[in-house]
Amino acid sequence: MNQDRRRLAVTALIKLATSDDYQDRADAGRALANFAEATEARESLLRLVLDVNDTLVTLATAEALLRRQDTAGFTIVAEALVEADIQHSTYIHDAVTAVFMVFAFERDRAVEACDALSLDTSAQVRQGAAQLREMLAEIRPVLYPQEPA
């Protein structure tokens, strides 16, 4: 893995995330989510999830972060939930539903990740993880593991 190239990509995406065009910001959010573990990407990702000008950016970025199905993505979404107004919370909820509606095992792993985040040192992450866990608990996935015969 070439860390210098990854840093350059993150830098370019952070710049794209400041565009006046909502499609550029949505694209930046989707792509930057791939680098959610990078410290320098965190602030831009939070800003994109809470985009003040277009909820498509919120939805696209939140979905991309949740599709990672890892601590880095869940942490950023949890932090955003604490700061989110009702409109942004609704779009984040829509993203949670879109990502975890199909497979029960994916939803269950996300709940376990939220349980782990409830022990985080940051009060904001703990509070957001509790909100995210509540959203996940409401979901009734379409596919559950098949019982052994």
C-alpha positions as CSV (number, residue, x, y, z in Angstrom):
1,M,0.0,0.0,0.0
2,N,1.4,3.4,-1.0
3,Q,0.7,5.7,1.9
4,D,1.8,8.8,-0.1
5,R,-0.7,8.1,-2.8
6,R,-3.4,7.5,-0.3
7,R,-2.7,10.8,1.4
8,L,-2.8,12.5,-2.0
9,A,-6.2,10.9,-2.7
10,V,-7.5,12.0,0.6
11,T,-6.3,15.5,0.1
12,A,-7.9,15.7,-3.3
13,L,-11.2,14.3,-1.9
14,I,-11.2,16.8,1.0
15,K,-10.8,19.6,-1.6
16,L,-13.7,18.1,-3.7
17,A,-15.8,18.0,-0.5
18,T,-15.7,21.8,-0.3
19,S,-17.2,22.2,-3.8
20,D,-20.3,24.4,-4.3
21,D,-21.8,21.6,-6.4
22,Y,-23.8,19.1,-4.3
23,Q,-22.9,16.3,-6.7
24,D,-19.2,16.9,-6.2
25,R,-19.7,16.8,-2.4
26,A,-21.8,13.6,-2.6
27,D,-19.1,12.0,-4.8
28,A,-16.4,13.2,-2.3
29,G,-18.4,11.7,0.6
30,R,-18.8,8.3,-1.1
31,A,-15.1,8.1,-2.0
32,L,-13.8,9.7,1.2
33,A,-15.7,7.0,3.2
34,N,-13.1,4.6,1.8
35,F,-10.5,6.5,3.9
36,A,-12.6,6.9,7.1
37,E,-9.8,5.5,9.2
38,A,-7.5,8.4,8.1
39,T,-7.4,11.0,10.7
40,E,-7.3,13.8,8.1
41,A,-10.6,12.6,6.5
42,R,-12.7,12.6,9.7
43,E,-13.6,16.3,9.8
44,S,-14.6,16.4,6.2
45,L,-16.7,13.2,6.5
46,L,-18.5,14.7,9.5
47,R,-19.2,17.9,7.6
48,L,-20.5,15.9,4.6
49,V,-22.8,13.8,6.8
50,L,-24.2,17.0,8.2
51,D,-24.1,18.9,4.9
52,V,-26.0,22.2,5.4
53,N,-27.0,22.6,1.7
54,D,-28.2,19.3,0.4
55,T,-29.4,16.1,2.1
56,L,-28.3,14.0,-0.9
57,V,-24.8,14.6,0.4
58,T,-25.9,13.4,3.9
59,L,-27.5,10.3,2.5
60,A,-24.7,9.3,0.2
61,T,-21.9,9.9,2.7
62,A,-23.8,8.1,5.6
63,E,-24.6,5.1,3.4
64,A,-20.9,4.8,2.2
65,L,-19.7,5.0,5.8
66,L,-22.2,2.4,7.0
67,R,-21.4,0.1,4.1
68,R,-17.9,-0.2,5.4
69,Q,-19.4,-2.1,8.3
70,D,-16.5,-1.2,10.6
71,T,-15.7,0.8,13.6
72,A,-14.3,3.8,11.6
73,G,-17.5,4.2,9.6
74,F,-19.8,3.6,12.6
75,T,-17.9,6.1,14.7
76,I,-18.3,8.9,12.3
77,V,-22.0,8.3,11.8
78,A,-22.4,8.1,15.6
79,E,-20.7,11.4,16.1
80,A,-22.8,13.0,13.4
81,L,-26.0,11.7,14.9
82,V,-25.3,13.7,18.1
83,E,-25.0,17.0,16.2
84,A,-27.7,16.2,13.6
85,D,-31.0,18.2,13.4
86,I,-34.2,16.3,12.7
87,Q,-33.8,16.5,8.9
88,H,-30.3,15.1,9.0
89,S,-31.3,12.5,11.5
90,T,-34.0,11.4,9.2
91,Y,-31.6,11.0,6.3
92,I,-29.1,9.1,8.4
93,H,-31.9,6.8,9.5
94,D,-32.8,6.3,5.9
95,A,-29.1,5.3,5.2
96,V,-29.1,2.9,8.1
97,T,-32.3,1.3,6.8
98,A,-30.9,1.1,3.2
99,V,-27.7,-0.6,4.3
100,F,-29.0,-3.0,6.9
101,M,-32.5,-3.9,5.6
102,V,-31.5,-7.1,3.7
103,F,-29.2,-9.3,5.9
104,A,-30.0,-9.9,9.5
105,F,-26.4,-11.0,10.2
106,E,-25.1,-7.6,9.0
107,R,-27.6,-5.7,11.1
108,D,-26.6,-7.9,14.1
109,R,-22.9,-7.2,13.6
110,A,-23.6,-3.5,13.4
111,V,-25.5,-3.7,16.7
112,E,-22.5,-5.5,18.3
113,A,-20.2,-2.7,16.9
114,C,-22.5,-0.1,18.5
115,D,-22.3,-2.0,21.8
116,A,-18.5,-1.8,21.6
117,L,-18.7,1.9,20.8
118,S,-20.8,2.4,23.9
119,L,-17.5,1.9,25.8
120,D,-15.7,4.6,23.8
121,T,-13.8,7.3,25.7
122,S,-15.8,10.0,23.9
123,A,-19.2,10.9,25.3
124,Q,-20.3,12.0,21.9
125,V,-19.4,8.7,20.3
126,R,-21.2,6.8,23.2
127,Q,-24.3,8.9,22.8
128,G,-24.4,8.6,19.0
129,A,-23.7,4.8,19.2
130,A,-26.8,4.5,21.4
131,Q,-28.9,6.4,18.8
132,L,-27.5,4.3,16.0
133,R,-28.2,1.1,17.9
134,E,-31.8,2.2,18.4
135,M,-32.1,2.7,14.7
136,L,-30.7,-0.7,14.0
137,A,-33.0,-2.4,16.5
138,E,-36.0,-1.0,14.6
139,I,-35.0,-2.8,11.4
140,R,-36.6,-6.1,10.5
141,P,-34.2,-7.5,7.8
142,V,-35.6,-9.4,4.9
143,L,-33.1,-12.4,5.1
144,Y,-32.3,-14.3,8.3
145,P,-29.9,-17.2,8.6
146,Q,-31.4,-20.5,7.6
147,E,-32.0,-22.9,10.4
148,P,-30.0,-26.1,10.1
149,A,-32.2,-29.0,8.9
